[in-house]
Amino acid sequence: MIELRDVAYSYGGGELFSGLSLALAPGSFHFLTGPSGAGKTTLLKLCYGDLVPTSGEVALWGEPTTGMARDGLALNRRRIGVVHQDCQFLDHLPLGDNVALPLTVAGRHHEAAAYLPDLLAWVGLTRHVDRRPPELSGGERQRAALARAVIMSPEVIIADEPTGNIDWEMSQRLLALLVELNRMGKAVLIATHDLNLIRSAKAQVAVRTLRLKDRQLLAAGADL
Amino acid sequence: MKRAIWTALSLLAGDAQADRSVPPTGFTARLTLFTAAAMALLAVFALSLSLAAGRLAARWSDELAQTSTLRISAPAEQMAAQTAAALEVLRTTPGIASARALTEEEEQALLTPWFGPDLPLDALPIPRLIEIEAEGRGYDATGLRARLQAEVPGAVLDDHTRWREPLVAAAGKLRGLGALAIVLIGASTAAMITLAAQSALSANAQVIRVLRLVGARDAYIARAFVRRFTLRALSGAAAGTVIGAILVALLPGGAEDGSSVLTGIGFSGADWLWLPLIPPLAAAVAFAATRGAARRMLERQS
């Protein structure tokens, strides 16, 4: 589905990482760890085509993102649910419309009524459906971002520190949702510093943990 | 054509959810409305000027092309014979509907403004004037002059060409200037709306980024902006057109024959049918300008 082959990425002349390869197959569950500034968010952005590699190739469903037409990229992004670190909402829209936004831009807004109530109930935001994102706490925003990421039932779910602002109980609920989606065949890639989250996941599903350090991507499962 | 109609209909019908994706921006909304209204108002004035000049040019061209004058200067004892000969030549010339020698009273009336009412016509060598009215496509002036030169040596044909053509040309140029003004107004509208659209697109860069991240295609993003600006231009231009039409209708009328551009400015009869075209044209200009601006901006932001 998503494949990185010998990828390098540089910011303003400084190389963030190089020679990096990764394949997200259907049903895979990856955690990405590493120190701050190692390039975890950049790696995730490469995976959903928000950035293109300096060298090497990132392919979404077999098609390289380098040179991909914008409309083609948009269609591929509908197959990827992303939870951004800073959530990225439309602040003028109520929460319900924000969560349903992927359906709206895909011309399927009429389906929102079928999914939205259950999804908001699941992430505990039913009573906030008409509130604007700036009125929500960090944790509420992150739960809403996860709800938005999964509303289209995407084939791949990519999350950048999804439990950074939520309590343990809620993080376990979110993990349970991701595990459930993974069991349905979705590929999951989560960047996190939360080792307890990784351990909880390992208890439920086959997880592969990757560590981004010193510009290299290493398997780190044995360390956890 | 079908595609254009479908695009226009879907644009008017809109997509409420897509429209809501982009927050309303007060400044650009007001700017677009004001620009469209002001430009439509100016377009109404330019159109009325252009149409008035066109009417004047047509009137001068038609009326003067149908009349001409034959002047006979001859000794008094030959005047009657040459006048009769000239009338006979004119009677047998194709393209001439009628020819009539002016009476002494009519000639007196023509000269009164310059010489007063007591001019003794019979004591002065006043030329005899024959009024000619053409028909259809008129007569062959060159051929007629050649015949008159042979048969009526004292006759001089004046078909008004010398002063009719510059007047018609001037009126035609005035009409052209009116049309140029309308084109410039359209171009200015496009430029202003492009600037407003670019401003709105820049102000909503974060919105565009979020829409892209959740899988919005360029057409979806552009449509939200294009529809908004098109409808603003349509409503602004409609208001400007109505105000302009009222102001033109209130302009003081002039000579009944409309012989002056300034006193003839306005719309008459079918001319009014041009006005309903202004708002849709303004909307079309806004549609093209906003779509172009959106495409360029989305290209840059990718």
Interface residues (C-beta under 8 A of the other chain):
Chain A: Y48 D50 R70 D71 A74 L75 R77 R78 V82 H84 Q88 F89 L90 H92 L93 D97 L101 P102 T104 V105 A106 H109 R148 M152
Chain B: Q17 A18 R20 S21 P23 V207 R209 V210 L211 R212 L213 V214 G215 A216 R217 D218 A219 Y220 L298 S302
